[in-house]
């Protein structure tokens, strides 16, 4: 059954392998993945986020890896950036997570020793190994051993403190009941921040809000920032590779503006950003290297162009001097340090600002190929200045642009529109909406 499924579709999306437990992602699939990974990686570190299915998936992965003779070092419940940093001492890392997806999802993401996610050739190799099964489990005499790995959280906090020193901001922190529930509060307190926590308990049902920290999910954070007179509000997704924020006036700071804020503060010479990132970066930074959506592609471009910072509007930021993993915990701590030195609201208001709109449209997963073909046909009929097809279809006009692309993690069409004024935003939004309507009809 697994091989039949793999013959007609790709396992890897833009952020590893994930799906609804019991349907798209099963223990059998987890075993096959870890067998393929362990067939050429002997020392593996594994971690999981707070999802209720995490232990089950971890156990399946451990069984597959040890059957191939690999030793598995289990870090337990940790954030993704914590696990990725730990991969430095091993052949690779496996994180059990579905990141920002709803609680019924789970999956895995694979990490290199430098903290970067497996790149496209590596993912293709693993997938081909799963399909071909060009390996044999070891005999009973040569199966691998499982070890408990301790101290991962402490090492992550120590690295952040060493890099950033101290900060005195008053912070409200919303961990969303996800994997940062312990590491992010500890990191902020270690820096010297005064902290109020929200949803900072591990709960894989995510009762406080969804694992995806969108603006509409952060009303409690906004209100608490204002009530406490805090300098900044910080929110994480389910596994901690993302960070979004609220300024001292209780206003949501979207990912685009946080990229610009970090790039400006760090005084970088160039930035890597995906196709859906704002043109604010072009105005502010100058050199913007565009890549496909997904932190693995940001990391690839950072290495290729030797740049010091990259980020995504979804709330992931990569600081290569620290790690090639998007570290939401480090990003939150860095923002808190910045907030202790100057009012975030003033810094944010000084940035260029253009109206933008992001929407998503669900479709049946089995119709993905048909939707993709319709999208290509609809894009070919557009009358625009320039069409970029690196990832989806980005139609550029004199005073704005829009991008329509298939999500790499869910059966959704994602639409981003940005323009230099509200009237142009509405005009481009209408064109994009009509295009999507034709694709999903």
C-alpha positions as a printed Julia matrix, in Angstrom:
441×3 Matrix{Float64}:
   0.0    0.0     0.0
   2.81   2.4     0.9
   4.69   1.71   -2.35
   1.52   2.2    -4.41
   1.05   5.6    -2.77
   4.66   6.62   -3.37
   4.48   5.74   -7.05
   1.95   8.53   -7.67
   3.01  11.31   -5.36
   5.96  12.85   -3.6
   6.35  12.31    0.12
   8.33  15.46    0.87
   6.72  18.88    0.91
   8.48  22.17    1.55
   8.76  21.34    5.27
   9.44  17.63    5.52
   6.82  14.88    5.49
   3.52  15.4     7.26
  -0.14  14.5     7.09
  -3.25  13.52    9.04
  -2.43  10.68   11.41
  -4.02   7.39   10.35
  -4.66   8.66    6.82
  -1.67  10.34    5.21
   0.86   9.61    7.94
   0.97   6.21    9.65
   3.37   4.31   11.94
   4.26   2.08    8.96
   5.3    5.16    6.99
   7.36   6.39    9.96
   9.19   3.05   10.1
   9.94   3.21    6.36
  11.26   6.77    6.64
  13.62   5.96    9.49
  14.83   2.76    7.81
  15.74   4.78    4.73
  17.45   7.51    6.8
  19.31   5.0     8.99
  20.57   3.03    5.99
  23.33   5.66    5.64
  23.27   7.51    9.0
  24.53   5.63   12.03
  24.12   8.12   14.91
  20.71   9.84   14.95
  19.16  12.29   17.4
  15.37  12.44   17.64
  12.91  14.82   19.29
   9.18  15.57   19.24
   6.79  18.42   19.85
   3.75  18.3    22.15
   1.31  16.54   19.82
  -0.57  13.61   21.34
   0.69  11.29   18.59
   4.32  12.29   19.12
   5.3    9.29   21.3
   3.71   6.85   18.86
   5.53   8.32   15.84
   8.82   8.56   17.77
   8.62   4.91   18.77
   7.97   3.87   15.17
  10.93   5.94   13.97
  13.19   4.48   16.65
  12.11   0.94   15.72
  12.91   1.52   12.04
  16.26   3.2    12.69
  17.52   0.64   15.21
  16.45  -2.22   12.92
  19.0   -0.82   10.46
  21.74  -0.85   13.09
  21.64   2.87   13.88
  21.94   4.24   17.4
  19.15   6.66   18.33
  19.59   9.4    20.93
  16.16  10.46   22.2
  15.96  14.12   23.3
  12.29  13.77   24.21
   9.87  16.71   23.99
  11.85  19.66   22.61
  11.39  22.49   20.15
  12.51  22.04   16.54
  15.39  24.55   16.83
  16.54  22.8    20.01
  16.65  19.48   18.15
  18.32  21.0    15.08
  21.07  22.5    17.22
  21.64  19.1    18.84
  22.11  17.53   15.38
  25.58  19.13   15.37
  26.92  16.17   17.32
  25.29  13.44   15.21
  24.97  12.21   11.64
  21.48  13.68   11.39
  18.42  14.69   13.38
  14.77  13.66   13.09
  12.12  15.98   14.5
   8.6   14.63   14.98
   6.32  17.57   14.26
   3.68  19.03   12.0
   4.77  22.54   12.97
   1.81  24.94   12.6
  -0.67  22.36   11.29
  -3.74  21.36   13.36
  -3.49  18.76   16.11
  -4.63  15.82   13.95
  -1.49  16.22   11.81
   1.98  14.91   12.51
   5.13  14.21   10.52
   8.89  14.38   10.45
  11.56  16.83    9.4
  15.17  15.8     8.85
  18.2   17.86    9.91
  21.88  18.04    8.97
  24.71  18.55   11.48
  24.96  22.25   10.51
  21.35  22.81   11.58
  19.94  23.0     8.06
  17.0   20.89    6.97
  17.64  18.14    4.42
  17.9   19.84    1.04
  16.18  18.75   -2.16
  18.8   16.16   -3.26
  18.85  14.65    0.24
  15.05  14.46    0.4
  14.96  12.88   -3.05
  17.54  10.29   -1.98
  15.53   9.34    1.11
  12.36   9.08   -0.94
  14.04   6.9    -3.56
  15.37   4.62   -0.84
  11.86   4.23    0.58
  10.46   3.35   -2.85
  13.25   0.98   -3.88
  13.92  -0.46   -0.43
  17.55  -0.9    -1.48
  18.59  -1.93    2.01
  18.14  -4.81    4.45
  17.49  -4.66    8.22
  20.34  -5.92   10.39
  20.4   -9.3    12.09
  19.42  -9.52   15.74
  23.1   -9.3    16.72
  23.6   -5.91   15.06
  20.49  -3.84   15.76
  21.08  -0.37   17.14
  20.7    0.98   20.68
  18.45   3.72   22.01
  19.89   6.29   24.44
  18.24   9.07   26.4
  19.79  12.44   25.52
  19.77  14.93   28.38
  20.55  18.65   28.54
  19.41  19.72   25.05
  17.19  22.5    26.41
  19.93  23.82   28.68
  22.44  23.9    25.83
  19.99  25.84   23.64
  19.4   28.44   26.36
  23.14  28.76   27.03
  23.83  29.38   23.33
  21.21  32.14   23.17
  22.52  33.8    26.34
  26.07  33.66   25.02
  25.04  35.26   21.72
  22.75  37.97   23.09
  24.01  38.78   26.58
  21.3   40.54   28.59
  17.9   42.13   28.0
  15.57  43.92   30.39
  12.31  44.04   28.41
   8.93  43.3    29.91
   7.61  40.46   27.75
   4.33  38.62   27.36
   5.0   35.19   25.87
   2.4   32.94   24.21
   3.79  29.47   23.45
   0.45  28.16   22.22
   0.85  24.94   24.29
   3.56  23.92   21.84
   7.14  22.74   22.11
   8.61  26.08   23.24
   6.62  25.91   26.5
   9.82  25.5    28.53
  12.79  26.64   26.44
  11.46  30.06   25.42
  10.47  31.2    28.95
  13.79  29.99   30.31
  15.77  31.76   27.58
  13.99  35.07   28.18
  14.36  34.87   31.94
  18.03  33.96   31.58
  18.57  37.15   29.57
  16.94  39.13   32.39
  13.5   39.82   30.92
  10.44  40.29   33.12
   8.01  37.7    31.87
   4.27  37.01   31.8
   3.36  33.68   30.19
   0.3   32.58   28.25
  -0.41  29.02   27.06
   3.01  27.93   28.33
   2.05  24.38   29.21
   2.5   21.31   27.01
  -0.82  20.22   25.52
  -1.06  18.49   22.15
  -4.74  19.37   21.82
  -3.71  23.06   21.63
  -6.66  24.31   23.73
  -5.49  27.94   23.99
  -5.35  28.67   20.27
  -4.34  26.96   17.03
  -0.67  25.99   16.53
  -0.42  28.63   13.79
   0.04  32.06   15.43
  -1.94  34.16   12.97
  -3.15  37.6    14.0
  -6.74  36.46   14.62
  -5.45  33.87   17.12
  -3.51  36.38   19.23
  -6.24  38.55   20.74
  -5.4   37.36   24.27
  -1.74  38.25   23.69
  -2.62  41.72   22.42
  -4.86  42.43   25.41
  -2.31  41.16   27.93
   0.48  43.27   26.41
  -1.66  46.38   26.88
  -2.84  45.35   30.35
   0.71  44.7    31.56
   2.24  47.7    29.79
   4.7   45.26   28.22
   7.43  46.2    25.75
   6.65  43.3    23.42
   4.45  40.26   23.0
   5.96  37.1    21.48
   4.13  34.09   20.07
   5.38  30.75   18.75
   3.9   28.02   16.59
   3.55  24.36   17.53
   7.22  23.39   17.24
   9.03  26.7    17.76
  10.6   27.36   14.38
   8.26  30.36   14.0
   7.93  33.59   15.95
   5.51  36.47   15.47
   5.06  39.49   17.69
   2.91  42.28   19.09
   4.44  45.71   19.76
   4.1   47.84   22.9
   0.88  49.37   21.5
  -0.73  45.93   21.14
  -0.39  45.88   17.35
   0.42  42.7    15.47
   3.79  42.84   13.67
   3.56  40.63   10.61
   6.42  38.46    9.41
   7.36  40.76    6.55
   7.95  43.67    8.91
   9.86  41.48   11.35
  12.19  40.41    8.52
  12.71  44.08    7.69
  13.16  44.91   11.37
  15.83  42.24   11.88
  17.58  43.07    8.6
  17.7   46.76    9.5
  18.87  46.14   13.07
  21.57  43.68   12.0
  22.67  46.02    9.17
  22.95  43.12    6.73
  24.21  43.67    3.19
  21.57  41.4     1.73
  18.71  39.13    2.74
  17.21  35.89    1.49
  13.42  35.81    1.33
  10.84  33.67   -0.48
   8.62  34.63   -3.37
   5.8   35.74   -1.06
   7.9   38.26    0.91
   7.16  41.99    0.8
   8.72  44.5    -1.59
   9.52  46.48    1.58
  12.71  44.42    1.64
  13.71  45.66   -1.81
  13.2   49.26   -0.66
  14.93  48.83    2.71
  17.76  46.35    2.16
  18.41  46.6    -1.55
  19.82  43.14   -2.24
  17.07  40.55   -1.91
  17.7   36.99   -3.07
  14.33  35.34   -3.77
  13.82  31.63   -3.23
  11.0   29.09   -3.02
   8.74  29.15    0.04
  10.14  26.93    2.81
  12.99  27.35    5.27
  15.02  24.63    3.55
  15.18  26.85    0.46
  16.06  29.93    2.52
  18.94  27.98    4.07
  20.1   26.73    0.66
  20.17  30.29   -0.72
  21.95  31.65    2.36
  24.74  29.14    1.84
  24.9   29.73   -1.9
  25.12  33.53   -1.6
  27.02  33.71    1.73
  24.51  36.09    3.31
  23.98  36.71    7.03
  20.2   36.63    7.36
  17.08  35.21    5.78
  13.45  34.94    6.71
   9.91  34.15    5.68
   6.67  36.13    6.16
   5.24  33.07    7.94
   7.51  33.92   10.88
  10.68  31.89   10.34
  14.09  33.57   10.51
  17.53  32.07    9.95
  20.67  33.55   11.49
  23.51  31.51    9.91
  26.07  32.57   12.51
  23.92  30.72   15.04
  22.36  27.89   13.02
  20.82  27.21    9.62
  17.63  26.12   11.39
  14.87  28.74   11.73
  15.08  29.4    15.47
  11.92  31.07   16.77
  13.27  30.96   20.32
  16.42  32.88   19.36
  14.39  35.3    17.22
  12.04  36.0    20.12
  14.95  36.61   22.47
  16.62  38.92   19.94
  13.4   40.9    19.54
  13.09  41.18   23.32
  16.63  42.56   23.47
  15.75  45.09   20.78
  12.58  46.04   22.68
  14.63  46.7    25.82
  16.74  49.21   23.9
  14.06  51.15   21.98
  10.28  51.27   21.62
   9.24  48.69   19.05
   6.24  50.76   17.97
   8.51  53.63   16.96
  10.89  51.37   15.04
   8.0   49.61   13.28
   6.34  52.91   12.33
   9.61  54.08   10.75
   9.59  51.15    8.29
   8.05  51.5     4.81
   4.51  50.11    4.74
   2.38  48.81    1.87
  -1.12  47.31    2.06
  -1.11  43.55    1.64
  -3.5   40.64    1.85
  -2.97  36.93    2.4
  -5.65  34.31    1.87
  -5.83  30.54    1.41
  -8.29  28.32   -0.43
  -8.87  24.64    0.37
  -9.15  21.94   -2.28
  -9.39  18.15   -2.28
  -5.91  16.64   -1.85
  -6.5   14.13   -4.65
  -7.14  17.02   -7.08
  -3.71  18.58   -6.53
  -2.31  17.79   -9.97
  -5.45  19.02  -11.74
  -5.43  22.26   -9.72
  -1.76  22.77  -10.59
  -2.45  22.34  -14.31
  -5.38  24.78  -14.19
  -3.22  27.27  -12.31
  -0.53  27.17  -14.99
  -3.14  27.67  -17.7
  -4.75  30.62  -15.89
  -1.37  32.26  -15.25
  -0.48  32.06  -18.93
  -3.5   34.23  -19.75
  -2.54  37.09  -17.41
  -1.47  40.46  -18.78
   1.31  41.54  -16.38
   4.76  43.15  -16.58
   6.6   40.01  -15.47
   5.67  36.48  -14.43
   7.99  34.63  -12.02
   7.5   30.86  -11.79
  10.2   29.8    -9.31
   7.48  28.83   -6.81
   3.89  29.19   -7.95
   3.05  32.17  -10.13
   4.09  35.67   -9.08
   2.55  38.3   -11.37
   4.36  41.64  -11.11
   2.87  45.0   -12.06
   4.26  48.59  -11.89
   2.77  49.25   -8.44
   2.3   45.82   -6.92
   2.28  42.06   -7.35
   0.43  38.9    -6.4
   1.52  35.3    -5.91
  -0.65  32.21   -6.24
   1.0   28.96   -5.2
   0.14  25.52   -3.92
   1.03  24.99   -0.27
   3.86  22.52    0.27
   2.3   21.2     3.49
  -1.51  21.28    2.99
  -4.05  20.95    0.14
  -4.45  24.72   -0.17
  -3.87  27.47   -2.7
  -2.14  30.36   -0.97
  -2.56  33.87   -2.33
  -0.46  36.91   -1.42
  -1.19  40.37   -2.8
   0.76  43.6    -2.15
   0.52  47.06   -3.7
   1.7   50.6    -3.13
  -1.81  51.85   -2.4
  -5.19  50.48   -1.37
  -6.86  50.95   -4.76
  -4.18  48.91   -6.53
  -4.4   46.24   -3.8
  -8.12  45.84   -4.49
  -7.56  45.7    -8.24
  -4.86  43.03   -7.99
  -6.84  41.09   -5.37
  -9.76  40.88   -7.8
  -7.51  39.56  -10.59
  -5.98  36.96   -8.24
  -9.4   35.95   -6.9
 -10.78  35.39  -10.39
  -7.71  33.34  -11.29
  -8.11  31.13   -8.21
 -11.84  30.78   -8.87
 -11.13  29.36  -12.34
  -8.64  26.9   -10.86
 -10.95  25.58   -8.15
 -14.21  25.62  -10.09
